[in-house]
Amino acid sequence: MIYIYIILISIIALTTSYAQNKKPNIIFLLSDDQKDNTFSAMGHPYIKSPNVDQLIKNGVRFSNTYVAEPICAPSRVAFFTGLNERMSGVGFTSSYKLTEEQWANTYPELLRNNGYYTGFIGKFGIEYYTFKGKTNSKFDYWRAHDGWAKFWPKTAKNCSEYFDSGEDIITPVMGESIVEFLDQAPSEKPFCLSVSFSVPHGSQIKSMYPGNKDAADCMIPANEYEKLKGHPFYDTLYRNLNIEIPKETATDPYVYIPKNVLDQNKGRASNVYKYDYNPISCKEHHIRYYQQISGMDKVIGDLVAALKEKGLTENTIIIFASDHGLLMGEYGMGGKALLYDLAAKVPCFIYDPRLPEEVKGTTIDNLVSSLDIPSTILDYAGISKPEYMQGSSLIPLLNGESKKWRKELFLESLYTGRDNPICEGIVDGKWKYIRMFQIQKRKYSEKDLDFDNLKPDFEQLFNLQEDPMETNNLVSVYENTSLLKKLRKKTGRYSSQLNRQRESYKSDTHTVAR
């Protein structure tokens, strides 16, 4: 009897030790076009997001998070690789595709090679890569799409993965896939699930009422479409509120960025974001945008419930971010690819059930980059990051170790479509400096990014403390001051250093020209 008792005690001890040492499950949730502070727990005055709010209140929010690239494809490459566009070479208007050799150093591949069961759901979003048609082989579970989905995805040719879904709307379709992944994940392995939502991106905003041009332009309410009648999120939610749109909506954008640097009529105002250049359509855009976020919140709540039902809550970490923010009438503009905080900052939090109680519900305001996310995921899994991965793990910040954390952060946007200038800048304390170069090319090459001896076409300087909305450009006020000289020098130094690192990275990896 004593012998059996000793065996039982040993088994309990071993089981407890295994549970304590078992690698955590990791879920990375990525939204699309979601600007910072757009959850209720982050102080938004309209949005209802009870499920995410609960995660934030029991997790840690990073309130000063910038993306490496404020536009879809290169931002998503950065989340996978931990490399900004200048390093990876991959963007909408660059000259390269992501290769399999580069993919080998992404967080999903590294986790899979180290015993994790991996899954991907939703918008893959890289767009330019050499292994198209084989992406499903890069994950153990794959239910995703290239390109842009529609609100009703079963009508889209690129969304064939979803044709057998029980749900009809893209966000709950992804919710179905999340449950299916959790059902299939083997219990003997930790898992890493990446969920890339399509909302609240403009592709969803425009396609809520199929076949109606006025609805696509946000000139009539989306809920005039019969299939949305009575829906808890997409019918009347937010429609009875006195929603305020930005006061600069439909005003002169060239007050902020000159026309010779960025002509709004070359794509932004005339096509892609034109609903943000009219007060009527801009308000409808805001209503749909908020609805999409609340619809996503419901799916995240279902995810948490499924984890609880399967007994996975105590060992599953949830990380949330967005690929970038969005201008929605601010500065008289729409869209992204600029370095304003509204486009370059994103909501970000980590829910880790193992955190000490005194840490839960706190906010960290240190400068964080989207490049830090893959390093953090690898750190949670106990895997060293690759040589070229640029970010740093956020776990030291969670542990209160912030003394050695970065005090400044280099920013860039290399997108040159729709007349967009190349933008570089730096956030240094309360200051943000930006310089712009209009290179007049649809695709740039490495030589186009050498600005060592070039004068910028336009510069911006903002005091983020006194002017958080970045409406007062102080460049002329601070001309010839040591502050502006210092920020210009730092930005140039980061830019040149990245150009040199790109050459080294390019020689060590196989990047392929498009």
N, C-alpha and C positions, 0 to 999 in steps of 0.2 A: 504494500500500500504506500509506504514511504517512497519506494522506488518510482512508482507511477506518479506520485505527487511531484517528485523532483523533475521527472520528464516533462510534466505539464508546465511547471514553472519555467523550464528551459525553453519550451516551445513558445510560451508567452513572451519571454525575453527576446528570443530571436525574431518573433513577429513584430514586436515593438521596435526593435532595432532596424528591421527592414523598412517599416513604415516611416521611421525617422530619416533614413538614408535614401529612400526611394526618390529618384529624380522626379521633379514636379511635371505635371501636364501644363502645357502652355497654349493659351488661345490668344491670337493676335487679331483684333478687330480693326479694320480700316474703313473709314467712311470716305466719301468722294465729294469734294468741293465744300466741306463743312468748315466754316470759320470758327475761330476761337470764341469761347463764352456762349456757345449755343446749346447749352443744357440748363435746365432750371437750377441745378445745384451750383452752376457757375454764375448764376445771377441773371439769366435771361428773363426779361419781363413777361414773355408770352409763352414760350415753349414748355410743354408738359412732357417730362421725361422721368417718371417715377422710378423706373428700373435702373437706368444709368445713375440717377441721383443716389440710389442706395449703394451702388458699387463705389461711387466717389466718396460717399460718407464713410465707407468702410475700407477705403483704399487711400492712395496718395495722388494728389493732382500736381501736375507740373505746369504751372501757369505762365511760363515764359518759353514756350516750345516753338521753334522755327523749323520749317522744312528746308531740306537741302536745295530743292528746286520747286518753285511755286507753280507747277503745271504738271498734268497727270503722268504721262509716261516716264519722264526722267525721275520724278519723285518716287514712283513705284520701284524703279530700278534701284534707287538709293535705299529704299526700305529693305529690299532683298539683299543688296550687296554691301551696304555701308559705305558706298562711294558716291560722291556727287557727280554731276554730269561731266564736269571737266576731266574727272579721273576715268570714269567708266567709258566715256565717249558716246553714250547712248541717250538720245533725246529726239524730239519731234523734228528738229531742224539740224541735227548733227549729221555726220557722215558714216556712222557705224551702227552695227547690230550687236546685241549681246550674244556671246558665243557660249558653247557648252563648257569650254574651259573657264569662262567667267562664272557660269552658273555653279560650277563645282565649289566655289567659295561663297555661296549664298547661305543664309541661315537654314532654309528648308533642307538643302542638300547635306549640309554638315550635320544637322540633327538626325537626318535619316541614316547617314553613314555611321552614326554613333548610337544606334539602337532605338531611335524614336519612330513611332508610327506617324506619318505625316499626311495632312490633308489640305486641300485648297478648294475654297468655295467662292464663286462670284467672279468679279471682273479681274482678269489677270493683268491687263493694263500696260504691259511692257511695250506692246505693239511692234517693236523692231528687234527680232531675235532670230537666230539661225536654226532653231529646232522647232519651228512651227509644225503642228501636226503630231508632235511627239511630247507635248507638254504633260499630258496625262501620265506618261511614264516617269515623270520626275517626282510624283507623289504616290503614296499608297492609296489615297482616295482623291478623286478629282471630279468636281462638278462645277464647271466654270466656263467662261467665254472670253474670247478676244473681242476687241472693239467695244462698242457701246451698246448696252442692252436697252430695251424699251421698257416702259412702265408695265406693259402687257407683253412679256418676253416671248410667249409662244408664237407671236406673229413675226419674230425676227429670225432670219436665216442663221445668224451667228450664235443663236441661243438654243441649238438643237439638243443640248444636254438637258434642257428643262421641259422638253415637249411632253414628257410623261408625268409631269408634276400634278399634284392634286390642286394646288393653288394656282391662281392666274396672274397675280401681281408679283413683280420681281423680288421685293423684300421678303414676303412670307414664303416665296419659293425657296429662297436661301435659307429661311428658317427650317423648312422641311429637310433640306440637305444637312443642316447642322445636326438635327436629330438622327438622321440616317448615319452620319459619320460616327456619332457617339454610340450608336447601336452596334456598329461594325468594329470599332476600335478594340484590339485585343487587350484583355485585362493584364497580360503578363508584360506589356510594354508601356512606357510613358508615351503620350502623344503630343503632337504640336499641330494645331489646327489654325490655318490662316483664313479668315473670312473677309473678303473684300466687297463691301456693299457698293451698290451703284448709286446710292442716294447720299445727299440731295442734289446730285449732278443735273445739269440742264437737259441731258438726254431723257431723264425721267420727267422733269417739269414739262417739257414740250410734248410728251407722248401720252399724257394722261387721258386725253380725249382724241382717240385715233381719227385721222382723216379730216380734221377740222382745222383749217389754217388760222382762224381767229383764236382758237383755243391754244394752238401751238405758239402763237405770238403773245399769249397771256392777255388778250384783249377781251375775253369772256371767261367766266368762271369755269374751271375744269369740271365741277360737279353738275354742270348741265348734261354731262354724259350719263346716260341712263344707268350704266353698270356701277356708277359710284354713288347712286342714291342710297341713303341709309348706311353707308360705310362709316364705321366709327372714327376713321382718321381722314378719309379723303372726300367726305361730303361737306359737312358744315363746320368742322373743327377750325377754329380761329377766324371764321368768316364774320362773326358777330362782334369781333373786337375792333376797337379803334386803333388799328395797327399804324404806327408811324413809319414812313419810309424816309431815307436820308434826305435832308433838306437840300442837298446839292443835285438831287435827281433831275435830269434833263436841263441842267445849267451848263455853262461853258466849261468843257473839260480842259481847255487849253490855258486856263488860268493856272493849272497845276503842272501840266507837262506840255511844252510847246508842240504845235502841230508838226513842225519839221522833225521832231524827235519821235512822236507817236501820233499818226493820223488816225483818229477814231473811225473814220469812214472806210478804212481799208480792212474791214472785217468785224470789228467790235460792234459799232453802232449800226452798221448796215446789214449785219447777218447774224453772227453767233449769239451776241448778248443784247440784241436790240430791244428786248423787253425791259431792260434796265435804263433805257433812254426815254422813257415815257412814264409819267406818274401813274397812269391807270394800269398799264401792264406791269410796272414795277411792284405795285401793291399786290397784284395777283401772284407775281413771282414769290414775294415774301410769304404769302399765305401757303402756297404749295410747298415752298422750301421748309417751313415749319411743320407742315403735315408730314412730309417725308421723314423728318427727323423723329417725330413721334411714332411713326410706323416702324422705324428701325428700332426705337426703344422697346416696343412691344416684342420684337423678335429677340432682342438681347435679354429681356425678362424671361422669355420662353427657354432660352439657352441656360440661364441660371437655374430655372426650375428643373430642367432635364439633368443638369449636373447633380443637383440635390437628390433627385429620384434615383440616380445611379450610384449614389454614395461617393461622388468625385469632388465634392465641394472643398474638402479640406486640403486637397493637394493639387488644385488647379489654379494657375495664375492667369489673370485676364489683363491684357495690355490693350489700350485703345488709343488711336490717333486718326488723323485725317491726312489725305495726300496733299492738301493745301487749303487755303481759305478762298474767299471770293469777294470781289467788288460787286455790289448790288445797287448801283446808283451813287455811291460815294464818289466824290471828286468829279461828278458828272459822268462817270464811267461804269462799265461792266466788265466782268471777267477776272483773269488772274495774270500770271507771268510778270508781275511787278513786285517790288520789294516792300510795298506798304504792309504794315502789320496785318491789315484785313485780308491780304492775300497770302502772306508768308507765315503767319502764326496759326496754330491749330490747337484744338482741344486735345489734351493728352493726360491719361491717368493710368495707374497700375493698381489692380486689385490683387493683393496677395494675402490669403487668409492666414498665413503664418506670421504676419507682421505683429509686433507688440501692440497692445491696445492703445498705448500713448501715441503711437505713430498714425494709427488709423484716423482718417478724416482730416489729415493735415495737408497743407499746400506748400510746395517747394517752388521758390521763384528764381532759382538759379537758371542761367541760360542753358537750354536743352536744344539739341538738334535731332531731327529725324534720323540722322546717321547714328545716333546712340541706340536706337531701338534694336537693330540686329545684334549689336554687341551685348545688349542687355539680355536678349533671348538666349544667346550662346552662354552667357555667364550663368544664367539660371540653370542651364543644362549641364554646367560643368565643363564646357568646351572652350578652348582657347580661340580667340578670334584670329583670322588670317592676317598676314603681314600688312596688307594694304588697306584693310578695313579702317576707316577714318574715325569712327565714333568711339565713345567711351561708355562702358556699362553704367547704368543709372543706379545700380544696387548700392554703391558707396553713398550716394545721396540719400537713399532710403535709410541707410544706417547712420545718418547724421554726419558723414565724413565729407564736408563741403569746402574745407580750407584750401584744398589743392584743385578745386574745380575751376573750369575756365571762367575768365572775367570778360572775355570778348568773343564774338562769333562772326565769322566771315559768311556773307550771304551772296548768292548769285542767281541769276536767271539768264540762261543762254538761248532762250526761245526767240527766233527772229521772224516767225510767221505773223500775219496780220499787222505788219509794220512795227512789230514790237522791237524796241532797242534791247541790246544786251545790257544787262544790269549787274553791277557788282557793288558790294557795300560791306559795312561792318556795324554791328551793335557793340558799343563800348560804354558800359554803365548806362547813364541816362541819354547818351547820344546815339543817334543813328545817322550814318553818312552813306549816300548812294551816288554812284556815277553811272552814266548811261552812254553807250556808243551805238550809233545807228549805222550798221555796216551795209545795209541795202543788199542783203543776200538771202535767198531762200534757205540755203544750207551753208553753214560755216565749216571751216576746217581749223586745225590747230593754229595755223599762222594768223587766223583772224582773231585769236584770243590773246595775242601778244600786244598789250597796251602800254608797254614800258615807255614808249616815246610818243604816245598819243594824248592829245588833250581831249577830255570828255566833251561830248556834245551837250550834256546837261548834268547838273549836280543837284543833290538835295541834302539838306542837313536839318534834322529834327531833334528837338529836346523832348524826349518821350515822357519825361516827368511832368513838364508844364504843358505839353501839347500832345497828349496820347493819341489823338485822332490824326496827327501828322498833316495839318493843314497850313502850317506856317513854316515855309522854307527859309532857313536862316543863313544860306550860303553867302549872300551878299553882305549880311550883317557881320559875319565872322571872317570875311576875306582878309587875308594877311595876318590872321591870328595864329598863335602856336597850336591851338586846338584843331583848327581845320587842317593845318599842315600835317599835324600828327595823324589825323584820321585818313587823309589822302595817302600818306606814306604807308600806314599799316595796310590799307586796302590794296595798294599796289604791291606790297611785299607778299601778302597772301596770294594774290593773283599770279605773280611770277613764280612763287614756290610751287603752286599747284600745276603750273605749266611744266615745270621741271619734273615733278612727280609723275605727271601724265606720261612723259617720254620714257621714264623708267618703267612704269607700269605697262605701257604699250609693248616694250621690248621683252618683258617677262611673261606676257599673256598673249593670247591670240585674238585680237580684235579684228573684225571683218568689216570692210567698207560696204556700204549699201550700193 
